[in-house]
Amino acid sequence: MKTPKLILLIFVILLLIAGACSPAGTGSEPGVEETSPPAEMEEPESGSAEMGQEAGNPKIELTDASGNSLSFEAKPERIAVAGKAGQLILHSAYLFPEATDQIAAMEQRLQKDISMLPLVDPNVDEKIQLEKGAAAEQIAPAKPDAVLMKTYMAEDLGEPLEQLGIPVVYFDLETPEQFTRDIKVLGVLFDDPERADQILTFYQGKLDEVEAGMEGLQIQDRHPVLLIQYDNKGGEVAFKVPPTDWLQTLMVELAGGEPVWAEASEAGGWTVVNFEQIAAWNPEIIILVNYFGDPGEVVDELNQDPNWQALQAVQGDKLFAFPGDFLSWDQPDPRWILGLEWLAKTIYPERFVSLDMTEEIKNFYSEMYGLDAEKVENEVLPLVTGDIGN
C-alpha cells in the first residue's frame, strides 16, 4: 500500500506534466495578451512594388509595356529617359513629384521651341542633357539605374543598353488602357503608387464626364469626322490620316465621332491622302493637326482656298484646328485628356455647353503638375493654339 506522501508526490508530478503540455498564449486566461498570426504577403501584380526580405532594403518588381519582368534591389535613384518620343515619357514621368529628384538624364526632342520641363522642374538645367539620338555608349556614362524609352526603341537602343548591364523599362502610352498600365509602372519606379492612383482617378473622372455627355447618342447619329495632319516638311504640303488603332482615331471615337478615314489608313504610321480623297469623304467636320506650327494659321489659309471652300465642313464653318500648348493635345502625352474633352465639345457643342476649356486647362495643370493659377495664366495659356472656345 502506497504511503500518503508518495501519492501526493505522484499527483504533483502529474500536474506539472499536464501544465507543460498545455498550449500557451491563447488569451483564454486573464492577463494573457492575445496576438493574431502575421498576414500573408500578397503576390505582387504587374506594375506593383514588393518589399525586399531585408529590413530597410526595398525591392521593386514590375512588368513593363514589352512584357519584360524587372527586379530592382532598391528604388532607382538615377533614371534616364532616351530615344524617340522621349519627351512624351518625360511629361508623364513629371506627373510624379519624385521625378524632379530621380530623373538624372534626358533626351529632349521638342516639337516647338519651348519646353514645359523648366516649368515643372526648377533643376532641369542641372540634369544631363543627352544629345539627340544618343547611343548606349553615350548614355552609360550618366550611370543610370534604369533607362525609360518607348517599346519601338528596343532593337536600336534598348538591347545595346541591356548588353551593358543597364536595365531598360519600356512604355507605350498609346491608348487609354496603355496609359493606365504605364502610369502604374511609373508609380512603382517612383515608389509612389498613391500618386499613380490619384492620376488615374483624375483621368477616369474626365472619361466618365465625356461618356455621360454622350448618353443616348445613337450610332446613326454620330457625325462623320476627318482628322488630318498637315505636314509641310521640305516645302511640300501633305495631308495624312492616322492608323485606326492609334490614339488620334480612338479619341475621335470616344468623342462620339465617326472616323471617315478608317478604310484608307494603314497600320504602322500616318498615311498620306490627296485632296481628291478628302473631297470624296466630304465629312461634316474636319480636325486639323499641325505638330510644328500653329494649326489655326493653316485653317485660315484653307478656309480661303477655293478647292476647300467646296467642302461642307468649310461651308459649315466646321474646319477646326486641334489645340495645343507646348505640343499638340492629340498625342500619347498626358494632355490627351484635354484633347478628348475639346473634341467632345467641338463635335457635340450642344451636349457640353457647360464645359469651359480654359478652366479645364487650369485644373489639369494644377492637379497633374502642381502649378498655381498664376503660372498657368502667365506661362501656359498664352501658348495655347487653336480655338478652345468656352
C-alpha positions, 0 to 999 in steps of 0.5 A: 500500500502506497504511503500518503506522501508518495501519492501526493508526490505522484499527483504533483508530478502529474500536474506539472506534466499536464501544465507543460503540455498545455498550449500557451498564449491563447488569451483564454486566461486573464492577463494573457495578451492575445496576438493574431498570426502575421498576414500573408504577403500578397503576390505582387501584380504587374506594375506593383512594388514588393518589399525586399526580405531585408529590413530597410532594403526595398525591392521593386518588381514590375512588368513593363509595356514589352512584357519584360519582368524587372527586379530592382534591389532598391528604388532607382535613384538615377533614371534616364529617359532616351530615344524617340518620343522621349519627351512624351515619357518625360511629361508623364514621368513629371506627373510624379513629384519624385521625378524632379529628384530621380530623373538624372538624364534626358533626351529632349526632342521638342516639337516647338521651341519651348519646353514645359520641363523648366516649368515643372522642374526648377533643376532641369538645367542641372540634369544631363542633357543627352544629345539627340539620338544618343547611343548606349555608349553615350548614355552609360556614362550618366550611370543610370539605374534604369533607362525609360524609352518607348517599346519601338526603341528596343532593337536600336537602343534598348538591347545595346543598353541591356548588353551593358548591364543597364536595365531598360523599362519600356512604355507605350502610352498609346491608348487609354488602357496603355496609359493606365498600365504605364502610369502604374509602372511609373508609380512603382519606379517612383515608389509612389503608387498613391500618386499613380492612383490619384492620376488615374482617378483624375483621368477616369473622372474626365472619361466618365464626364465625356461618356455621360455627355454622350448618353443616348447618342445613337450610332446613326447619329454620330457625325462623320469626322476627318482628322488630318495632319498637315505636314509641310516638311521640305516645302511640300504640303501633305495631308495624312490620316492616322492608323485606326488603332492609334490614339488620334482615331480612338479619341475621335471615337470616344468623342462620339465621332465617326472616323471617315478615314478608317478604310484608307489608313494603314497600320504602322504610321500616318498615311498620306491622302490627296485632296481628291480623297478628302473631297470624296469623304466630304465629312461634316467636320474636319480636325486639323493637326499641325505638330510644328506650327500653329494649326489655326494659321493653316485653317485660315489659309484653307478656309480661303482656298477655293478647292476647300471652300467646296467642302461642307465642313468649310461651308459649315464653318466646321474646319477646326484646328486641334489645340495645343500648348507646348505640343499638340493635345492629340498625342500619347502625352498626358494632355490627351485628356484635354484633347478628348474633352475639346473634341467632345465639345467641338463635335457635340457643342450642344451636349457640353455647353457647360464645359469651359476649356480654359478652366479645364486647362487650369485644373489639369495643370494644377492637379497633374503638375502642381502649378498655381493659377498664376503660372498657368495664366502667365506661362501656359495659356498664352501658348495655347493654339487653336480655338478652345472656345468656352 
